[in-house]
Amino acid sequence: MMTAIQYFWRHPLAEQVREEGREQGRLQARREMTLRIIEWRGIPVTDAIRERVSTCTDLDQLEAWAQRAVRAADAEELFAVED
């Protein structure tokens, strides 16, 4: 007989919760990577830029910003060419 706990982990709602957690993890990792690249390059990061990157919920946008961070002369260049 299946226990309630075992049933819960197989329930579609549980899978949805797990996927949302994975998505949040991917977003957080991409945000941190973008900010780290800028910081590693010795570019100052203002609170406004940190806030904008930290609140972004679009993985593709974060990827574009991370790519720009590699070549940017200053942190504002991340947002210079919005899609």
C-alpha positions in Angstrom: 0.0 0.0 0.0 1.3 3.5 -0.9 1.6 6.0 1.9 0.4 9.5 1.6 3.9 10.9 1.3 4.8 8.5 -1.5 1.6 9.5 -3.3 2.3 13.2 -2.9 5.7 12.9 -4.6 4.1 11.3 -7.6 1.3 13.8 -7.8 1.4 16.3 -10.8 1.2 19.2 -8.3 4.4 18.0 -6.6 6.1 17.8 -10.0 5.0 21.4 -10.7 6.4 22.5 -7.4 9.7 20.8 -8.1 9.9 22.3 -11.6 9.2 25.8 -10.2 12.0 25.3 -7.8 14.4 24.2 -10.5 13.4 27.3 -12.6 14.0 29.6 -9.6 17.4 27.9 -9.2 18.3 28.5 -12.8 17.2 32.2 -12.6 19.2 32.7 -9.4 22.3 31.1 -10.9 22.1 33.2 -14.1 21.6 36.4 -12.0 24.6 35.7 -9.9 26.7 34.8 -12.9 25.9 38.0 -14.6 26.8 40.1 -11.6 30.0 38.1 -10.9 31.3 38.6 -14.5 30.9 42.4 -14.1 32.6 42.3 -10.7 35.4 40.0 -11.8 36.2 42.5 -14.5 36.5 45.3 -11.9 33.5 47.2 -13.1 31.5 48.9 -10.3 27.9 47.7 -9.9 25.4 50.2 -8.6 22.5 49.3 -6.4 20.2 50.1 -9.3 22.0 47.7 -11.6 22.2 45.0 -8.9 18.4 45.3 -8.3 17.6 45.2 -12.0 19.6 42.0 -12.6 18.4 40.4 -9.3 14.7 40.9 -10.1 14.8 39.8 -13.7 12.7 36.6 -14.3 13.6 36.0 -18.0 16.4 33.5 -18.5 17.0 34.6 -22.1 17.4 38.2 -21.0 19.8 37.2 -18.2 21.8 35.2 -20.7 22.0 38.2 -23.1 23.1 40.4 -20.2 25.8 37.9 -19.1 27.2 37.8 -22.7 27.3 41.6 -22.8 29.0 41.7 -19.3 32.0 39.9 -20.9 32.7 42.9 -23.2 31.0 45.8 -21.4 33.1 48.9 -20.5 30.6 49.7 -17.7 27.6 48.0 -16.1 25.1 50.3 -17.9 26.1 48.6 -21.2 24.3 45.5 -20.1 21.0 47.3 -20.8 22.1 49.5 -23.8 20.6 47.2 -26.4 17.2 45.9 -25.1 15.6 43.2 -27.1 
